Structures are given as C-alpha cells and as structure tokens.
Amino acid sequence: MTKYANVRGLSRGLQVLRALNAMENGRATSQQLSESTGLHRTTVRRLLETLVEEGFVRRSTSDDSFRLTLDVRALSEGFTDDERIATVAPPIMGRCCSAWCGPRT
C-alpha cells in the first residue's frame, strides 16, 4: 500500500474548524483561534477566508468574528447510525460476552 504525504493545509483547516466548534457560542476572532490552535494569526485568517469562500464559515460584519454555517453539518450526513454502531458495538459486545460466558478455556 502506498503511503501518501499528509496535506498540511487540510490538517490546519480542520484544526481551525475544530477550534471554532469548541468556542463559546461557536464564534471567535482570528486572534482567538490563533491562540487556541497555536497557528500563526495570518495562517488562521487565510484558512478562515478559504472556509468562508467554501461556505463552511461566515464572518460577522459587526465584530469581525467568525462562526460555523450549517454546511458543516452536511459533512457528517454520509456517516450513518449503522457505521456508528459497527464502530462502537464490537468492544462492548466482547466485554459482555466475557462477563456472561466467562473466560474461554
């Protein structure tokens, strides 16, 4: 299997999205996001402008803060409850089987 290089810009953009999502009221300035992520303020601003252009973030004209748009939710629409159950259930079922059936001999 071929190993591909990490796309640093994408990683940083996701880091900004996560940080914005974690902010109180889901809103923050580029300076606050820079402090939260450890990324340079200019980098954060460029990432935010890209996210605005792509429709995932909007900018408030009144206080120059940024917040997520509903388009962010569309990113999770392909992830269904079936995938969540398939991810979460096996370890739980294994523990339950061990508790109910005892250790295998």
Beta strands, then each sheet from edge to edge (+ up, - down):
strand 1: 27-28
strand 2: 57-59
strand 3: 66-68
sheet 1: 1+ 3- 2+
end
